[in-house]
Structures are given as structure tokens and as C-alpha cells.
């Protein structure tokens, strides 16, 4: 997309004209007359170029008004001296411009991959760490923009058959693997599933029977800075300005939990005839305030001086320089510079956020919380809630400071509607069990949800062993029929070395109850070439995905469990080396003895003195005698 901006053309070596002066054929023309001449020249120039362009290029100019870009940062203090930082970047492009590859805010590198793979909707996740729901409450974005541990991807691909859709899926994963420096190319048929009801389309798609949903997970993928760099390059300002300038790999991957997401979907706004292709990039992280404030060059924690110790007087301690610490009721102080190691390098000039109504940086804190900001920003407060937002109005650096303060009002912590725990039980190398504990904290309402599992092919579950137990407030567990908890089952069995197991359950957990599901599985025997280098560590099992509905809004809520490690029967890979070493030792001993017998010369005892004498005559005589004995076949062993 071409963007026209007014500029002043000054030849090299020519002095800059004064304000209000303009250049025409080397002459300086002042006033409105010069401005009018330049405007006429620009119009003639554009008309000449406009006539030489195709009609598609001329139509793309009218679509520019539909493209926009927004970014927003939300900061939410959490208990235990933690801070949730949610970065959101949203841009779009008109559908016609996208098809004609006239990219403005949409990244060209990603757009061409999606077009080549016939991908209509894409969701990509990079996640590290574990979300502590008991301490931090509900997940950001209700878990919609969160993925399982490692890398998770799902997409809707337009193809006439499932085989062609899978071929396009492989093209998509391999292309994204190179774009994001990730191991997405390892998502093959054994790691690909086709969920039925676990995922919903987020975009506005035309009615069609040719959209195929494919899903893949790499739970063992390690997310690092090599994935953050291409993520930032997709942004219009590329981390050089705006809130993206705060993203630093040292701070991001030092977080207790972090997630990066990319969502691409078609959107058809109401009242507009033109549909858009929207890309939304999100970075969520939970930072430890105390650890983030440590200097990078000396991050070793130092003990608190004795005079600054806050001791609990109710607990006695014998030593005079130590005591039991007293928890502070005050909110910890922090600033953007201390948490992220840098300030915001001004507003991104490509954003459409301008004016008092826009919100670039928001802090969720009580209104009594003191916040100091640098000049060049506009503040707006939510009178009914706890939000305080700031709009960056200039390119000047921006920083906000929250001093340590004792607050009378505490931020409400929204509790999740379901708690999930998933573990592998059992012992031995042949069989095991999967246990899932589902807890409904609500006292009055039941929870209905979809439970989705994708298991590797070497993990063979026995669904006939599925058992359900339920415990109420008294904590007493009792066995119940599975049909009381599981309303519907979709099961696609695994095929060895071709596809994994797919299991989707429709469950209901009663109010104030805990449901435990247990089933047995068998461990398959692998070929020795199928083991990874760290086989004794175990094999990764993808997290389970839980989808439920928000009662207030009706929008989906997603919860993901942690990934698991499955120990399999592992051969002794050192045995071949032991056999080689033992065989080589035996061969060396045998070869040495035989070679010694072949090259050793045996002489008589009386000839030893002659052979060892020092004169030339005796040595020559001994050589002759030895030669005669050798020719006659006479030999005497000398010990």
C-alpha cells in the first residue's frame, strides 16, 4: 500500500530555504503561490502514475481506510509480589488487499504463507511455565490466547479432501517452522489430531464444507529468544517504538509464566461491505517484582540490613541479628524501567490510537493507588472499576512509577470456575494409569465442559477401565457410574506409527464437588531407533484442553493442564559399546599372542652369551651360527 506524505525536496549542496519558502526548478518561491505550484505538480505527477497503474492498484487505494493498527498494554498487580503484563497488538487488512498482496499493517511474510497453504484461520501459541490459578486467579483473556506448555497450533484449512488438507497442513507447519525458528516441522501425522467440538471458529467464514480443522502440539519445545525475534518483526514498529519496545528477551523468559500468541482470522464488521483479515499478537507474562528489580549486572540477592529487618515480635528467636520476617501489608513499588529494564520509546507512529478515548497503557489498581507518569501522556480513569489508562501523545519516552504504598482497598481476585489436576499413576514398565481430578468450587452451579486429550500412539488407553469417583464437602469419595459424569464420548483410536489417540469427553461436575477420572493404559515397545537421545528422561505427553462457557458473557473459557512425562521401557544403550570394548580387548590379546609367536626368535642357551657379546667378531660368529641352526631346523627355547 502506498502512503503519500508531504515533503520538501532539497538538492544536495543547496541551503535550506526559510520557513514558508518552496523550490521550483532551482528557484525559491515564497508564500501561498509556491505552495499552490507544488500541489499542482504533485497532482500532475500522481495522475501520470495513476494512468500507468492497473485497475487493481487503483482500487487498493480505497481499501486503505479499512486498515488500522492498535496496541495496548495492561498491567495488573497479583498477590505474592507478582505483576501480570499483557501486551496486545491488533492490525488488519482488507480482504481484497490481502488477496492482491497489498500489505500495509499485515506482515507480508506470514500472509504469503497463509495464502500458499490455503489457511483461512490460524492460531499459534508459545508457552513456558505454569499458571498458578490458586494464587493468581483466572487466566488472562479467559485462556483463549493461552496454549499448552511448548508450542501449540491449530488452523482451519480450505481443501476438498482430508488428504489434501493434511498436505497443506504439513506445508503450513514447515513454513512456520522456518519463520519462527521453531520445531514445528516435527508435527507429523502422529502429532496431528482433528478435534470435533473442542475448538470454535473465531472468524467470520462463509458457509462451506471444505474447511478442515487440524491441531498439533509439541510439549517438549523450549521457547526462547529465537522465537521472540521473528515475533517482533511481524509488528509494524518491530519493537523500536510503542509498547513493543518494552519486550526484552532477558525479562520475558525470566518470568514465572509467559505466553506468546498469534491469531489470524477473517472479520466482517457490521455496516461495512468489505471484510477484513485481522492479525492479533499477544504477549502475557507474570513477573516477580523483586527479581525483576535486581540489576542485570549483579542479580545475586543480598540479605536485608539488620536495621531494615521487619520482625514478627510474637515469635522469639535466640539470635540477635535474625528473626522471623513480618509480612508487609503495603503494595510493593515498581516502575516500567525497573521491571522491564527500559522505558517506552514513545508512541508507535502507525497506531490509530489518538485522542482522549484511546487507551495505550492501562494499570488495574485501586484509585487511591498513587501513579506518577512522565509528561506527554493523557490519563483517563474508569469511575466504576479499577482501571486507569494512559494515551501516549508524542514520541517522547514514557515511564510510570508506582511507589510503595499501604492501601485500604484491595484488588478483587476473580477465582476460576474449575480446577484441574492431571497425573500419571501406577508403576512398572508395561502398564500405567491416567488420573484427572476436576474440582468445582461453586456452591450452587454445576459446570459443563469439554475435555480433550491427544495421546501419543505408544500410549494405548483402555476405555473400558474408565472409572469415576465423586467427593462432596465432607471429602468422602464414592464410586458413581461413569454415565452420571460423562455425557458423551468421541474416541479415535491410535494406529501404530501413523496417528495418536484422540479423546473428547462431555463432562458435568456437580456444585461443590470433586470428580476423579481414572483409566488404565498400556505402554508400547519402541524400536531402538525411535528413542530420543534423552530416552531415560521420559516421553512428553501433551496437556489436556478443557473448554467451558462463561455464564456471564457466553464466550468460551479454556483451561490447559500441565504436560506429563511418560517413562517407557528403555534398553541399555551402553550395551553395544560394552560389547565392542570387550570384543576389542579379546581380539587384542589373541592378536598379540599370535603375533609374538610369529616374530619371536628362539636360540640355545649357549648361544646367548655369543649373541650378547660386544665384539664385532663374536657378533658375526653368532649370526652365522644362528643362521645355520635356522636352516637345519634346530631350535632351543631360552627361558
C-alpha positions as CSV (number, residue, x, y, z in Angstrom):
1,X,0.0,0.0,0.0
2,X,1.4,3.4,-1.0
3,X,1.2,6.2,1.5
4,X,1.7,9.8,0.4
5,X,3.3,12.2,2.7
6,X,4.1,15.9,2.1
7,X,7.9,16.5,1.8
8,X,10.3,19.2,0.8
9,X,12.9,18.2,-1.9
10,X,16.2,20.0,-1.4
11,X,19.1,19.3,-3.8
12,X,22.4,18.3,-2.3
13,X,24.6,21.3,-1.6
14,X,21.7,23.7,-1.6
15,X,20.9,25.7,1.6
16,X,17.6,25.0,3.3
17,X,15.1,27.8,2.4
18,X,13.5,29.7,5.1
19,X,10.1,28.8,6.6
20,X,7.3,29.4,4.0
21,X,9.7,29.1,1.0
22,X,9.5,26.4,-1.7
23,X,11.6,25.2,-4.5
24,X,10.7,25.3,-8.2
25,X,13.3,24.5,-10.9
26,X,16.1,25.8,-8.6
27,X,14.3,29.0,-7.6
28,X,13.0,29.7,-4.2
29,X,9.3,30.8,-4.2
30,X,7.8,32.2,-1.1
31,X,4.2,32.3,0.2
32,X,1.0,30.6,-0.9
33,X,1.9,30.8,-4.5
34,X,4.8,28.4,-4.1
35,X,2.7,26.0,-2.1
36,X,0.0,26.0,-4.8
37,X,2.6,25.3,-7.6
38,X,3.9,22.4,-5.6
39,X,0.4,20.9,-5.0
40,X,-0.4,21.2,-8.8
41,X,2.9,19.5,-9.6
42,X,2.1,16.6,-7.2
43,X,-1.4,16.2,-8.7
44,X,0.0,16.0,-12.2
45,X,2.7,13.5,-11.1
46,X,0.1,11.3,-9.4
47,X,-2.2,11.5,-12.3
48,X,0.5,10.3,-14.7
49,X,1.4,7.4,-12.4
50,X,-2.2,6.6,-11.8
51,X,-2.9,6.2,-15.6
52,X,0.0,3.7,-15.8
53,X,-1.2,1.5,-12.9
54,X,-3.6,-1.4,-13.3
55,X,-7.2,-1.1,-12.0
56,X,-6.4,-3.4,-9.1
57,X,-3.8,-0.9,-7.7
58,X,-6.2,2.0,-8.1
59,X,-8.9,0.1,-6.2
60,X,-6.5,-0.8,-3.4
61,X,-6.1,2.9,-2.5
62,X,-9.8,3.0,-1.5
63,X,-9.2,0.0,0.8
64,X,-6.6,1.7,2.9
65,X,-9.1,3.4,5.1
66,X,-10.2,-0.1,6.3
67,X,-6.7,-1.0,7.6
68,X,-5.7,0.1,11.0
69,X,-3.4,-0.9,13.9
70,X,-3.9,-0.8,17.6
71,X,-1.7,-1.8,20.6
72,X,-2.4,-1.9,24.3
73,X,-0.6,-2.9,27.5
74,X,-2.4,-3.9,30.7
75,X,-0.6,-4.1,34.0
76,X,-2.3,-6.0,36.8
77,X,-0.6,-6.5,40.2
78,X,-1.0,-10.0,41.6
79,X,-0.5,-11.5,45.0
80,X,2.9,-12.7,46.2
81,X,4.7,-9.7,44.7
82,X,3.8,-10.6,41.1
83,X,2.8,-8.5,38.2
84,X,0.8,-9.6,35.1
85,X,1.7,-7.7,31.9
86,X,-0.5,-8.3,28.9
87,X,0.7,-6.9,25.5
88,X,-1.9,-6.8,22.7
89,X,-1.2,-5.8,19.1
90,X,-4.0,-5.9,16.6
91,X,-3.8,-5.0,12.9
92,X,-6.0,-5.8,9.9
93,X,-6.1,-5.5,6.2
94,X,-8.9,-5.5,3.8
95,X,-9.7,-8.9,2.3
96,X,-9.2,-7.7,-1.3
97,X,-5.9,-6.1,-0.4
98,X,-4.8,-9.3,1.3
99,X,-5.6,-11.4,-1.8
100,X,-3.8,-8.9,-4.0
101,X,-0.8,-8.9,-1.6
102,X,-1.1,-5.2,-0.9
103,X,0.1,-5.5,2.7
104,X,0.2,-2.4,4.9
105,X,-0.2,-3.5,8.6
106,X,-0.4,-7.2,7.9
107,X,3.0,-8.9,7.8
108,X,3.8,-10.0,4.2
109,X,5.9,-13.0,5.3
110,X,3.1,-14.5,7.2
111,X,0.4,-13.5,4.7
112,X,2.1,-15.3,1.8
113,X,2.5,-18.5,3.9
114,X,-1.2,-18.5,4.7
115,X,-2.2,-17.9,1.1
116,X,0.1,-20.7,-0.1
117,X,-1.3,-23.2,2.5
118,X,-4.9,-22.2,1.9
119,X,-5.2,-21.3,5.6
120,X,-8.3,-19.3,6.5
121,X,-7.8,-19.1,10.2
122,X,-4.6,-19.7,12.3
123,X,-3.9,-19.9,16.0
124,X,-0.3,-20.3,17.2
125,X,0.9,-20.4,20.8
126,X,4.3,-20.4,22.5
127,X,4.1,-21.0,26.3
128,X,6.5,-21.6,29.1
129,X,5.8,-22.2,32.8
130,X,2.7,-23.0,34.8
131,X,-0.2,-20.7,35.6
132,X,-0.8,-20.7,39.4
133,X,-4.6,-20.5,39.4
134,X,-4.8,-20.7,43.2
135,X,-2.7,-17.6,43.7
136,X,-3.3,-15.6,40.5
137,X,-7.0,-16.3,39.9
138,X,-8.4,-16.7,36.4
139,X,-6.2,-16.8,33.3
140,X,-5.8,-13.7,31.1
141,X,-8.2,-13.5,28.2
142,X,-10.0,-16.4,29.9
143,X,-7.4,-18.7,28.5
144,X,-8.4,-18.1,24.9
145,X,-5.0,-16.8,24.0
146,X,-3.1,-19.3,26.0
147,X,-1.5,-22.5,24.8
148,X,-0.2,-25.7,26.4
149,X,3.4,-26.0,27.5
150,X,5.7,-25.7,24.5
151,X,4.2,-25.0,21.1
152,X,0.6,-25.5,20.1
153,X,-1.0,-24.7,16.7
154,X,-4.4,-25.2,15.2
155,X,-5.8,-23.9,11.9
156,X,-8.8,-24.2,9.5
157,X,-7.6,-25.1,6.0
158,X,-9.7,-24.9,2.9
159,X,-9.3,-28.2,0.9
160,X,-11.7,-30.5,-1.0
161,X,-10.5,-33.7,0.8
162,X,-8.9,-34.6,4.1
163,X,-5.7,-35.8,2.4
164,X,-5.2,-32.5,0.6
165,X,-5.9,-30.7,3.8
166,X,-3.2,-32.7,5.6
167,X,-0.8,-31.9,2.8
168,X,-1.5,-28.2,3.2
169,X,-1.1,-28.6,6.9
170,X,2.4,-30.0,6.5
171,X,3.2,-27.1,4.2
172,X,1.9,-24.7,6.8
173,X,3.8,-26.2,9.8
174,X,7.1,-26.5,7.8
175,X,6.8,-22.9,6.6
176,X,6.0,-21.5,10.1
177,X,8.9,-23.6,11.5
178,X,11.3,-21.6,9.4
179,X,9.6,-18.3,10.0
180,X,9.6,-18.6,13.8
181,X,12.8,-20.7,14.3
182,X,10.7,-23.4,16.0
183,X,10.5,-27.2,15.6
184,X,7.0,-27.1,14.0
185,X,8.3,-29.3,11.2
186,X,8.2,-32.2,13.7
187,X,4.4,-32.1,13.8
188,X,3.6,-35.1,11.6
189,X,0.6,-37.4,11.4
190,X,1.4,-38.9,14.8
191,X,1.2,-35.5,16.4
192,X,-1.8,-34.2,14.5
193,X,-5.4,-34.5,15.6
194,X,-8.8,-33.3,14.2
195,X,-10.9,-32.0,17.2
196,X,-14.6,-32.2,16.8
197,X,-16.1,-29.8,19.5
198,X,-13.1,-28.6,21.5
199,X,-12.3,-25.6,19.3
200,X,-14.6,-23.0,17.7
201,X,-14.0,-20.7,14.7
202,X,-13.2,-17.2,15.8
203,X,-13.6,-15.6,12.4
204,X,-16.5,-14.9,10.1
205,X,-16.3,-17.6,7.5
206,X,-18.6,-18.2,4.5
207,X,-20.7,-21.3,4.7
208,X,-18.6,-24.1,3.3
209,X,-18.0,-27.8,3.8
210,X,-14.4,-27.6,2.8
211,X,-12.9,-26.2,6.0
212,X,-10.8,-28.7,7.9
213,X,-9.6,-28.2,11.5
214,X,-6.2,-29.6,12.3
215,X,-4.4,-29.4,15.7
216,X,-0.9,-30.2,16.7
217,X,1.2,-29.9,19.9
218,X,4.9,-30.0,20.7
219,X,5.0,-30.1,24.6
220,X,8.8,-30.6,24.7
221,X,9.6,-27.5,22.6
222,X,11.7,-24.9,24.6
223,X,10.6,-21.3,23.9
224,X,13.5,-18.9,23.7
225,X,14.6,-15.6,22.3
226,X,15.0,-17.1,18.9
227,X,11.2,-17.3,18.8
228,X,10.7,-13.7,20.2
229,X,12.8,-12.0,17.5
230,X,10.6,-13.1,14.5
231,X,7.5,-12.4,16.6
232,X,8.6,-8.8,17.0
233,X,9.4,-8.5,13.3
234,X,5.8,-9.1,12.4
235,X,4.8,-5.9,14.2
236,X,4.6,-2.6,12.3
237,X,7.1,-0.9,14.7
238,X,9.1,-4.1,15.1
239,X,9.9,-3.3,18.8
240,X,11.5,0.0,18.1
241,X,8.7,2.2,19.3
242,X,5.5,1.8,21.2
243,X,4.8,-0.7,23.9
244,X,6.7,-3.4,22.0
245,X,9.9,-1.5,22.9
246,X,9.5,-3.0,26.4
247,X,9.8,-6.5,25.2
248,X,13.2,-7.8,26.1
249,X,14.2,-11.5,26.0
250,X,16.0,-11.4,29.3
251,X,12.9,-10.1,31.1
252,X,10.4,-12.1,29.2
253,X,12.0,-15.5,29.7
254,X,12.8,-14.8,33.3
255,X,9.1,-14.6,34.0
256,X,7.4,-17.2,36.2
257,X,4.9,-17.8,33.3
258,X,4.8,-16.4,29.8
259,X,2.8,-17.0,26.6
260,X,3.0,-15.6,23.1
261,X,0.1,-16.0,20.7
262,X,-0.7,-15.2,17.1
263,X,-4.3,-15.3,15.8
264,X,-5.3,-14.7,12.2
265,X,-8.9,-14.7,11.3
266,X,-11.4,-13.1,8.8
267,X,-13.7,-10.4,10.2
268,X,-16.7,-8.9,8.6
269,X,-17.8,-5.8,10.6
270,X,-21.4,-4.8,10.7
271,X,-22.4,-2.0,8.5
272,X,-19.4,-2.5,6.1
273,X,-19.4,-4.2,2.8
274,X,-15.7,-5.1,3.0
275,X,-14.4,-7.9,5.1
276,X,-11.0,-7.7,6.8
277,X,-8.2,-10.1,7.7
278,X,-7.2,-9.5,11.3
279,X,-4.0,-10.4,13.0
280,X,-3.8,-10.2,16.7
281,X,-0.5,-10.8,18.6
282,X,-0.4,-11.2,22.4
283,X,2.3,-11.5,24.9
284,X,1.3,-12.3,28.5
285,X,3.8,-12.7,31.3
286,X,3.9,-12.9,35.1
287,X,6.9,-11.2,36.5
288,X,8.3,-11.4,40.0
289,X,8.7,-7.8,41.1
290,X,11.6,-8.4,43.5
291,X,13.6,-10.5,41.0
292,X,12.9,-8.1,38.1
293,X,14.2,-5.1,40.1
294,X,17.6,-6.7,40.6
295,X,20.3,-5.2,38.4
296,X,21.2,-7.3,35.4
297,X,25.0,-7.0,36.0
298,X,24.7,-8.2,39.6
299,X,21.5,-10.2,40.0
300,X,22.6,-12.1,43.2
301,X,20.1,-11.4,46.0
302,X,21.6,-9.6,49.0
303,X,20.4,-10.0,52.7
304,X,18.4,-7.2,54.2
305,X,20.5,-5.0,56.6
306,X,19.7,-5.6,60.3
307,X,18.3,-2.1,60.8
308,X,15.8,-2.7,57.9
309,X,14.5,-6.0,59.1
310,X,10.8,-6.2,59.8
311,X,10.5,-8.8,62.6
312,X,7.5,-10.5,64.0
313,X,7.6,-9.8,67.7
314,X,5.2,-12.7,68.5
315,X,7.9,-15.2,67.5
316,X,11.0,-15.4,69.6
317,X,14.4,-16.2,68.1
318,X,17.7,-16.6,70.0
319,X,20.0,-14.8,67.6
320,X,20.1,-11.0,67.7
321,X,20.7,-10.4,64.0
322,X,18.0,-12.7,62.7
323,X,14.3,-13.1,63.3
324,X,11.1,-14.3,61.7
325,X,10.0,-11.9,58.9
326,X,6.8,-9.9,59.2
327,X,4.7,-9.8,56.0
328,X,4.2,-6.3,54.8
329,X,0.7,-5.0,54.1
330,X,1.9,-2.4,51.7
331,X,1.9,-2.7,48.0
332,X,5.4,-3.0,46.5
333,X,6.7,-0.1,44.5
334,X,7.8,-0.5,40.9
335,X,8.2,1.3,37.6
336,X,8.4,0.3,34.0
337,X,12.1,1.0,33.9
338,X,12.7,-1.3,37.0
339,X,10.5,-4.1,35.7
340,X,11.4,-4.2,32.0
341,X,14.8,-2.6,32.2
342,X,13.8,0.2,29.9
343,X,11.0,2.7,29.3
344,X,8.6,3.1,26.4
345,X,10.3,4.7,23.5
346,X,7.4,6.9,22.6
347,X,4.2,6.0,20.8
348,X,4.2,3.9,17.7
349,X,3.5,6.4,14.8
350,X,1.5,3.8,12.9
351,X,-1.2,3.3,15.6
352,X,-4.7,4.7,15.1
353,X,-4.9,5.3,18.9
354,X,-5.3,9.1,19.2
355,X,-7.4,11.3,21.3
356,X,-8.7,11.1,24.9
357,X,-10.8,8.0,24.2
358,X,-7.8,5.7,23.2
359,X,-6.1,3.5,25.7
360,X,-2.4,2.5,25.2
361,X,-1.2,1.6,28.7
362,X,-3.6,0.6,31.4
363,X,-3.0,-0.1,35.1
364,X,-5.5,-2.1,37.0
365,X,-5.2,-0.7,40.5
366,X,-7.5,1.0,43.1
367,X,-8.0,4.7,42.5
368,X,-6.2,5.5,45.8
369,X,-3.0,4.0,44.3
370,X,-0.5,6.7,43.5
371,X,0.8,6.6,40.0
372,X,3.4,9.1,38.6
373,X,3.9,9.4,34.8
374,X,6.2,11.4,32.6
375,X,4.9,14.3,30.6
376,X,3.4,13.8,27.2
377,X,0.5,11.4,28.1
378,X,-3.2,11.7,28.6
379,X,-4.9,9.9,31.6
380,X,-8.4,8.5,31.7
381,X,-10.0,6.7,34.7
382,X,-12.7,4.2,34.9
383,X,-15.0,5.6,37.6
384,X,-16.8,2.3,38.2
385,X,-13.8,-0.1,38.0
386,X,-10.1,-0.2,38.9
387,X,-8.7,0.7,35.5
388,X,-6.5,3.7,34.8
389,X,-5.4,4.2,31.2
390,X,-2.8,6.4,29.5
391,X,-2.5,7.5,25.9
392,X,0.9,8.4,24.5
393,X,0.5,11.6,22.6
394,X,4.1,12.1,21.5
395,X,7.3,10.3,20.6
396,X,8.9,11.2,23.9
397,X,9.9,8.3,26.2
398,X,7.2,7.3,28.7
399,X,7.6,5.8,32.2
400,X,5.2,5.4,35.1
401,X,6.2,4.9,38.7
402,X,4.1,3.3,41.5
403,X,5.7,4.0,44.9
404,X,5.3,1.6,47.8
405,X,2.0,2.4,49.5
406,X,-0.4,1.0,52.0
407,X,-3.8,0.6,50.5
408,X,-7.2,0.3,52.2
409,X,-8.9,-1.2,49.1
410,X,-7.6,-4.5,47.7
411,X,-8.0,-5.6,44.1
412,X,-10.6,-8.3,43.8
413,X,-9.2,-11.6,42.6
414,X,-11.5,-13.5,40.3
415,X,-11.5,-17.2,41.0
416,X,-11.6,-19.8,38.2
417,X,-14.8,-21.8,37.8
418,X,-12.9,-25.1,37.6
419,X,-9.6,-26.5,39.0
420,X,-7.9,-29.4,37.1
421,X,-5.1,-31.7,38.1
422,X,-3.8,-34.4,35.8
423,X,-1.1,-37.0,36.7
424,X,0.2,-40.4,35.6
425,X,-0.2,-43.1,38.2
426,X,0.9,-46.7,38.5
427,X,4.3,-48.5,38.5
428,X,6.1,-50.9,36.2
429,X,7.3,-50.7,32.7
430,X,4.3,-52.3,31.0
431,X,1.2,-50.5,32.2
432,X,0.1,-47.3,33.9
433,X,-2.9,-45.2,34.6
434,X,-4.1,-41.6,34.0
435,X,-5.8,-39.7,36.8
436,X,-7.6,-36.4,36.3
437,X,-9.0,-34.5,39.3
438,X,-11.7,-31.9,38.5
439,X,-12.9,-29.6,41.3
440,X,-15.9,-27.3,41.1
441,X,-15.6,-24.5,43.7
442,X,-19.0,-23.1,43.1
443,X,-21.6,-23.8,45.9
444,X,-24.7,-23.6,43.7
445,X,-23.9,-24.2,40.0
446,X,-22.8,-27.3,38.1
447,X,-20.0,-27.0,35.5
448,X,-20.4,-28.4,32.0
449,X,-17.4,-28.6,29.8
450,X,-15.5,-30.5,27.1
451,X,-12.4,-32.4,28.0
452,X,-9.9,-33.0,25.1
453,X,-6.8,-35.3,25.2
454,X,-4.3,-36.1,22.5
455,X,-2.2,-39.1,23.5
456,X,0.9,-40.5,21.6
457,X,0.5,-43.7,19.7
458,X,2.7,-45.6,22.1
459,X,0.3,-44.9,24.9
460,X,-2.7,-47.2,24.4
461,X,-5.6,-46.4,26.7
462,X,-8.3,-48.9,27.8
463,X,-11.5,-47.0,27.9
464,X,-13.4,-50.0,29.4
465,X,-11.3,-49.4,32.6
466,X,-12.7,-45.8,32.9
467,X,-13.8,-45.2,36.5
468,X,-15.4,-42.1,38.2
469,X,-15.4,-41.2,41.8
470,X,-17.0,-38.1,43.4
471,X,-16.4,-36.4,46.7
472,X,-18.6,-33.7,48.3
473,X,-17.9,-31.2,51.0
474,X,-17.3,-34.0,53.5
475,X,-14.4,-35.3,51.4
476,X,-15.7,-38.8,51.3
477,X,-15.2,-40.4,47.9
478,X,-17.7,-42.8,46.5
479,X,-17.9,-44.6,43.1
480,X,-20.5,-43.5,40.7
481,X,-21.5,-44.8,37.2
482,X,-19.5,-43.1,34.5
483,X,-22.7,-42.1,32.7
484,X,-23.5,-39.7,35.6
485,X,-20.4,-37.7,34.9
486,X,-19.6,-38.4,31.2
487,X,-22.4,-37.4,29.0
488,X,-20.8,-38.1,25.6
489,X,-17.6,-39.6,24.3
490,X,-15.8,-39.1,21.0
491,X,-12.9,-41.6,20.6
492,X,-10.5,-42.1,17.7
493,X,-8.1,-44.9,18.4
494,X,-4.4,-44.8,17.6
495,X,-2.6,-46.5,14.8
496,X,0.9,-47.5,15.5
497,X,3.4,-45.0,14.0
498,X,0.6,-43.3,12.0
499,X,-1.6,-41.4,14.4
500,X,-2.2,-40.8,18.1
501,X,-5.2,-41.3,20.3
502,X,-7.9,-38.6,20.3
503,X,-10.3,-38.5,23.2
504,X,-13.1,-35.9,23.7
505,X,-15.5,-36.1,26.7
506,X,-18.5,-34.1,27.6
507,X,-18.5,-33.9,31.4
508,X,-20.5,-32.4,34.2
509,X,-19.2,-31.7,37.7
510,X,-21.8,-31.0,40.4
511,X,-21.6,-28.0,42.6
512,X,-19.1,-28.1,45.5
513,X,-17.8,-31.5,44.3
514,X,-14.6,-33.1,43.2
515,X,-14.7,-35.7,40.4
516,X,-11.8,-38.1,39.8
517,X,-11.5,-39.9,36.5
518,X,-9.0,-42.9,36.2
519,X,-8.3,-45.2,33.2
520,X,-5.5,-47.7,32.5
521,X,-3.2,-47.7,29.5
522,X,-0.5,-49.9,28.1
523,X,3.0,-48.8,27.1
524,X,4.1,-49.9,23.7
525,X,7.6,-51.2,22.9
526,X,9.5,-48.9,20.6
527,X,12.3,-49.7,18.1
528,X,15.7,-48.7,19.3
529,X,15.9,-46.1,16.5
530,X,12.7,-44.4,17.8
531,X,14.2,-43.4,21.1
532,X,15.4,-39.8,21.5
533,X,18.9,-39.1,22.9
534,X,17.5,-38.4,26.3
535,X,15.3,-41.5,26.5
536,X,15.7,-42.0,30.2
537,X,14.1,-38.6,30.8
538,X,10.8,-39.9,29.5
539,X,8.4,-39.0,26.7
540,X,6.3,-35.8,26.7
541,X,2.5,-36.1,26.8
542,X,0.6,-33.1,25.5
543,X,-1.5,-31.1,28.0
544,X,-5.3,-31.7,28.2
545,X,-7.6,-28.9,26.9
546,X,-10.8,-28.0,28.7
547,X,-13.4,-25.8,27.2
548,X,-16.3,-24.4,29.1
549,X,-18.7,-21.4,28.8
550,X,-18.6,-18.2,30.7
551,X,-22.0,-17.8,32.4
552,X,-22.0,-14.0,32.2
553,X,-20.9,-13.5,28.6
554,X,-21.4,-16.9,27.0
555,X,-17.9,-16.7,25.5
556,X,-15.6,-19.8,25.7
557,X,-13.2,-20.3,28.5
558,X,-10.1,-22.5,28.1
559,X,-8.0,-24.3,30.7
560,X,-4.9,-26.3,30.0
561,X,-3.2,-28.7,32.3
562,X,0.5,-29.2,32.5
563,X,2.3,-31.6,30.2
564,X,3.4,-35.0,31.5
565,X,6.4,-37.2,31.3
566,X,5.8,-40.9,30.4
567,X,8.6,-43.4,31.3
568,X,8.8,-46.2,28.8
569,X,10.8,-49.4,28.8
570,X,14.3,-48.2,27.7
571,X,17.0,-50.5,26.5
572,X,20.6,-50.2,27.8
573,X,22.1,-48.1,25.1
574,X,25.6,-48.6,26.6
575,X,25.4,-52.4,25.9
576,X,26.7,-52.1,22.3
577,X,29.7,-50.0,23.5
578,X,30.4,-52.6,26.2
579,X,30.3,-55.4,23.7
580,X,32.6,-53.5,21.4
581,X,35.1,-52.8,24.1
582,X,35.1,-56.4,25.4
583,X,35.4,-57.9,21.9
584,X,38.2,-55.5,21.0
585,X,40.1,-56.4,24.2
586,X,39.8,-60.2,23.4
587,X,40.9,-59.6,19.9
588,X,43.9,-57.5,21.0
589,X,45.0,-60.2,23.4
590,X,44.7,-63.0,20.8
591,X,46.4,-61.0,18.1
592,X,49.2,-60.0,20.5
593,X,49.9,-63.6,21.4
594,X,49.8,-64.9,17.8
595,X,52.0,-62.0,16.6
596,X,54.5,-62.7,19.4
597,X,54.8,-66.4,18.3
598,X,55.3,-65.4,14.7
599,X,58.0,-62.9,15.1
600,X,59.9,-64.2,18.2
601,X,63.3,-66.0,17.5
602,X,64.3,-68.9,19.8
603,X,68.0,-69.6,20.4
604,X,70.0,-72.1,22.5
605,X,71.3,-71.2,26.0
606,X,74.9,-71.4,25.0
607,X,74.4,-69.0,22.1
608,X,73.1,-66.3,24.3
609,X,76.5,-65.2,25.5
610,X,77.8,-65.1,22.0
611,X,74.9,-63.0,20.8
612,X,75.2,-60.6,23.7
613,X,79.0,-60.1,23.5
614,X,80.2,-56.8,22.4
615,X,82.9,-57.6,19.8
616,X,82.3,-57.5,16.1
617,X,83.9,-60.9,15.6
618,X,81.7,-62.7,18.2
619,X,78.6,-61.0,17.0
620,X,79.3,-62.0,13.4
621,X,80.0,-65.6,14.5
622,X,76.8,-65.7,16.5
623,X,74.9,-64.5,13.4
624,X,76.4,-67.3,11.3
625,X,75.6,-70.0,13.9
626,X,72.1,-68.7,14.3
627,X,71.6,-68.8,10.5
628,X,72.9,-72.4,10.4
629,X,70.6,-73.5,13.2
630,X,67.7,-71.9,11.5
631,X,68.5,-73.7,8.2
632,X,68.9,-77.1,9.9
633,X,65.7,-76.6,11.9
634,X,67.4,-76.8,15.3
635,X,65.8,-74.6,18.0
636,X,66.2,-74.4,21.7
637,X,63.9,-72.3,23.9
638,X,65.6,-70.0,26.1
639,X,63.7,-69.1,29.3
